[in-house]
Amino acid sequence: MAADPRRFAPIFLMFLCGCGRYADFTLPAPESSGPRAPFVWEAAPGPVLARGDAVDVLNPSVVRFGGEYLNLYSVFDGKHWATALAASADGVAWKPRGIVIAPDGYIAANGSALAAGSEILYWYETGDPFSIALARSSDGVKWNRGGDPVLHAGPRGSFDERGVADPYVIHAGDRFYMFYIGMDRARRQRLGVARSVDGVRWEKLRSNPVLELGPLGAFDEEGLGEPAVWSSGDSFWMLYTGRDRQEHRKVGLAKSADGIHWERDLKSPVIAGTEPWDREVVCDPTVEVTPQGIRVWFGGGDVARPDENLHGQIGVGWLRSAGQ
């Protein structure tokens, strides 16, 4: 689910709610092994998690935990977004287990899960204007939602002064790194990064954003969203959603040597929907790095809209190194 620009309310107390720490940093060196570009894309023809009675199911976040795959995904009932749980032995056949994090207002969803020792950490979107909160669980079913959000909108004039959304968290070295959407006062949605030792106290990169909008006429000229980041083959890689002026969405690939300076990988395909169920929208990637390639769970829909009512469902595909 893209962050709808119409839902970012004006912020009048910027220096109260947007104050935070900033730093100059890069990520540790990427993994030398594993898949590398150029990639080819292949996807299962149908969704692996259907919407059922929901209006939309989108934003999968898949972790391997307790001997199975757990998928924390977003469910829209026509009024509110909540986080639901599904489980799978193979990442393809999913068994829904219901809502596990319900919103206090409009949203408690659109998050990023990460297994950390004996618990799952889940950073998710909440509030109005959007901020990012943290919940913890030892089983994926019962969650401790903690207190205040852990990442807020930035100060006046920053790239994220109107809100932060769509977190994707990785662990590298001794820190967590969160890639996320920021919206500025011109309603541009671009991507930034922050770092943390404990997942609670974050430092934003002083030079954010790390990825700008695409050129006029490009698939990502209107907005960026939903980053999914991994390292393999001596590089950091980012799948991200791009929006055009008609609100069609596709997923592009960017590459970085340090996790901070990114460039689009023009040798790999832009991922677009090819089936009736995802013909208008492909979005919300989350990834698993395997020896066979990068497995990607993603959202798709048959209605071009920026936020919801897409008839959203969840699919799966693979990015494989060419010739693999």
C-alpha positions in Angstrom: 0.0 0.0 0.0 1.5 3.3 -1.0 1.3 6.2 1.5 -1.6 8.2 0.2 -0.5 11.9 -0.1 -3.9 13.1 0.9 -3.6 11.5 4.3 -0.5 13.4 5.4 -1.9 16.2 7.6 0.0 19.5 8.0 2.4 19.6 10.9 2.4 22.8 12.9 4.6 21.7 15.8 7.5 20.6 13.7 10.2 21.1 16.2 8.3 19.2 18.9 7.2 16.1 16.9 9.9 16.1 14.3 13.0 16.6 16.4 15.4 13.7 16.3 19.0 12.7 15.9 20.9 12.9 12.6 24.2 11.4 11.6 26.4 10.8 8.6 27.0 7.1 8.1 27.2 4.2 5.6 26.2 0.6 6.0 28.8 -2.2 6.6 30.2 -3.9 3.5 27.6 -6.0 1.7 27.8 -9.8 1.4 30.2 -11.0 -1.2 28.3 -14.2 -1.9 24.8 -14.8 -3.3 22.8 -13.7 -6.3 24.0 -10.8 -8.4 22.6 -8.8 -11.4 21.5 -8.9 -14.1 18.3 -10.5 -12.8 15.4 -12.1 -14.6 11.9 -12.1 -13.1 9.4 -14.9 -12.9 6.2 -15.0 -10.9 3.5 -17.5 -10.0 0.4 -16.7 -12.1 -2.1 -16.4 -9.2 -2.1 -14.9 -5.7 -0.8 -17.0 -2.9 -2.8 -15.1 -0.3 -6.3 -14.0 -1.5 -8.3 -11.2 -0.1 -11.4 -13.3 0.8 -13.9 -11.0 2.6 -11.4 -8.1 2.9 -11.3 -5.1 0.5 -7.5 -5.4 0.2 -4.7 -7.6 1.5 -1.3 -6.1 0.8 2.1 -5.4 2.3 3.5 -8.8 3.1 6.4 -9.0 5.5 7.7 -12.6 5.8 10.1 -14.0 8.4 11.4 -17.4 9.1 10.6 -18.1 12.8 10.0 -21.2 14.9 10.5 -23.6 12.0 7.9 -22.0 9.7 7.3 -18.9 7.7 5.2 -16.1 9.3 3.7 -13.4 7.1 2.6 -10.2 8.8 0.4 -8.5 6.2 -2.0 -5.6 5.9 -5.8 -6.0 5.7 -8.2 -3.2 4.8 -11.8 -3.7 5.8 -13.1 -0.6 4.0 -12.4 1.8 6.8 -9.2 0.7 8.7 -5.9 -1.0 8.1 -4.9 -3.8 10.5 -2.0 -6.3 10.6 -2.9 -10.0 10.1 -0.8 -13.1 10.5 -0.5 -16.1 8.2 1.8 -19.2 8.5 3.3 -21.5 6.0 5.7 -24.4 5.8 7.1 -23.4 2.4 6.2 -19.7 1.8 3.7 -20.6 -0.9 0.7 -22.3 0.8 -0.5 -19.9 3.6 -2.9 -20.5 6.5 -4.4 -17.2 7.8 -4.5 -16.8 11.5 -6.5 -13.6 11.8 -5.8 -10.0 12.9 -3.0 -9.7 15.4 -2.5 -5.9 15.6 -5.7 -3.7 15.4 -5.5 0.0 14.9 -6.5 2.6 17.4 -7.4 4.9 14.5 -7.0 4.5 10.8 -3.9 2.3 10.6 -1.6 -0.2 12.4 -0.1 -2.0 9.4 2.2 -1.6 6.4 5.1 -2.9 8.5 8.4 -4.7 8.5 9.1 -7.8 10.5 12.5 -9.1 11.6 13.4 -12.2 13.6 15.8 -11.2 16.4 16.8 -14.0 18.8 13.8 -15.3 20.6 11.3 -12.6 19.4 10.0 -10.9 16.3 10.3 -7.2 16.0 7.7 -5.5 13.9 7.9 -1.8 12.9 4.6 -0.5 11.5 2.8 2.6 10.3 0.5 4.4 12.6 -0.9 7.8 13.5 -1.9 10.9 11.5 0.4 12.3 10.2 2.0 8.9 9.7 4.8 7.8 12.1 6.4 4.4 12.7 5.9 2.3 15.9 7.5 -0.9 17.2 5.8 -4.1 18.5 7.4 -7.3 19.9 6.2 -10.9 20.0 7.6 -14.3 21.0 5.1 -16.2 18.8 3.7 -13.8 16.2 0.2 -13.9 17.8 0.5 -11.9 21.0 2.2 -8.5 20.7 3.6 -5.9 23.0 3.0 -2.6 21.3 5.2 -0.5 23.6 4.6 3.2 23.9 5.2 6.1 21.6 6.2 5.7 17.9 10.0 5.3 17.4 10.3 7.3 14.2 8.5 10.6 13.6 8.2 13.2 10.8 11.2 15.4 10.4 11.6 19.2 11.1 10.3 21.9 8.8 12.0 21.9 5.5 13.1 18.2 5.7 12.3 15.6 3.1 10.0 13.8 5.6 8.4 16.8 7.3 4.8 15.6 6.4 5.2 12.0 7.7 7.2 8.8 7.6 5.8 5.5 6.4 6.6 2.1 4.8 9.5 0.9 6.9 11.8 -1.9 5.9 14.4 -2.9 8.4 17.5 -5.0 8.0 20.3 -5.9 10.4 23.9 -5.4 9.3 26.9 -5.4 11.6 25.8 -4.3 15.0 22.9 -2.1 13.9 19.5 -2.0 12.5 18.9 0.0 9.3 15.4 1.3 8.4 14.6 2.3 4.9 11.4 4.3 4.7 9.2 6.8 2.8 9.3 10.5 3.6 6.9 13.1 2.4 7.9 16.7 2.1 5.7 19.8 1.9 5.5 19.5 -1.9 3.9 16.1 -1.3 6.9 14.3 -2.9 7.4 10.8 -1.6 11.0 9.7 -1.6 13.1 7.2 0.3 15.4 7.7 3.2 17.3 5.6 5.8 17.9 5.7 9.6 20.0 3.5 11.9 19.6 2.2 15.4 21.4 0.0 17.9 18.3 -1.3 19.6 15.5 -0.7 17.1 13.9 2.0 19.3 16.3 5.0 19.2 17.0 6.0 15.6 19.4 8.4 13.8 18.3 9.6 10.4 20.8 10.0 7.7 21.7 13.7 7.5 21.7 13.7 3.7 18.4 12.0 3.2 16.7 11.2 0.8 18.7 8.3 -0.7 16.6 7.8 -3.8 14.9 10.6 -5.8 11.9 10.5 -8.1 12.3 9.2 -11.6 12.4 11.5 -14.7 9.4 12.8 -16.5 7.5 9.9 -18.1 9.2 7.2 -16.0 7.2 4.5 -14.1 8.4 6.2 -10.8 8.0 9.9 -11.7 5.1 10.5 -9.3 6.3 8.8 -6.1 8.5 6.1 -4.5 7.5 3.6 -1.8 7.8 0.3 -0.1 11.5 -0.3 -0.2 12.9 -3.9 0.3 16.6 -4.1 0.8 19.2 -6.9 0.9 22.9 -7.5 0.2 24.4 -10.1 -2.1 27.0 -10.3 -4.8 29.1 -7.5 -3.3 26.2 -5.0 -3.5 23.2 -3.7 -1.7 20.0 -4.1 -3.7 16.6 -2.3 -3.2 13.3 -3.3 -4.7 10.9 -0.3 -4.5 7.5 0.7 -5.8 7.2 3.5 -8.3 4.0 5.4 -9.1 3.2 7.1 -12.4 0.7 9.9 -13.0 -2.2 7.5 -13.6 -1.4 5.7 -10.3 -0.2 2.6 -12.0 2.5 1.0 -9.9 5.4 -1.2 -10.8 8.5 -2.3 -8.9 12.0 -1.2 -9.8 15.5 -2.2 -8.7 18.3 0.0 -7.4 21.9 -0.8 -6.5 24.4 0.6 -3.9 27.9 -0.1 -2.8 27.4 1.4 0.7 23.6 1.4 1.3 23.5 5.2 1.0 24.3 6.2 -2.6 21.8 4.4 -4.9 21.4 4.2 -8.6 18.7 2.5 -10.6 19.7 -0.9 -12.2 18.7 -0.4 -15.8 19.9 -3.9 -16.7 17.2 -5.7 -14.7 13.5 -5.5 -15.6 10.9 -3.2 -14.0 8.4 -5.6 -12.5 4.9 -5.2 -13.8 1.7 -7.2 -13.4 0.9 -9.6 -16.2 -2.2 -11.4 -14.8 -5.8 -10.1 -14.4 -5.5 -9.8 -10.6 -2.3 -7.6 -10.7 -2.6 -5.8 -14.0 -2.8 -2.3 -12.6 -0.6 -2.5 -9.5 2.5 -4.4 -8.3 3.8 -3.1 -5.0 5.0 -3.8 -1.5 7.9 -6.2 -2.0 9.5 -8.2 0.8 12.4 -10.5 0.1 14.2 -13.7 1.1 17.8 -14.3 -0.1 18.3 -18.0 -1.1 21.0 -19.8 -3.1 18.4 -20.2 -5.9 17.8 -16.4 -6.1 15.8 -13.7 -4.3 12.3 -14.8 -3.4 9.9 -11.9 -3.5 6.4 -11.7 -2.0 4.5 -8.7 -3.3 1.1 -7.0 -3.4 -1.0 -6.6 -6.5 -4.3 -5.2 -7.6 -6.5 -4.6 -10.6 -7.5 -1.0 -9.8 -5.0 1.9 -10.1 -5.2 3.8 -6.9 -2.5 5.3 -4.6 -3.7 3.8 -1.3 -6.6 1.3 -1.0 -9.6 -0.3 -2.8 -7.2 -2.0 -5.2 -8.8 -5.5 -4.8 -5.3 -6.1 -3.4 -3.9 -9.6 -3.0 -0.5 -11.1 -2.4 1.7 -13.0 -4.9 5.1 -14.5 -5.0 7.9 -14.5 -7.6 11.7 -14.9 -8.0 14.6 -12.7 -9.1 17.2 -15.0 -10.4 20.6 -14.2 -11.7 20.6 -14.4 -15.5 21.8 -17.8 -16.7 21.0 -19.4 -13.3 
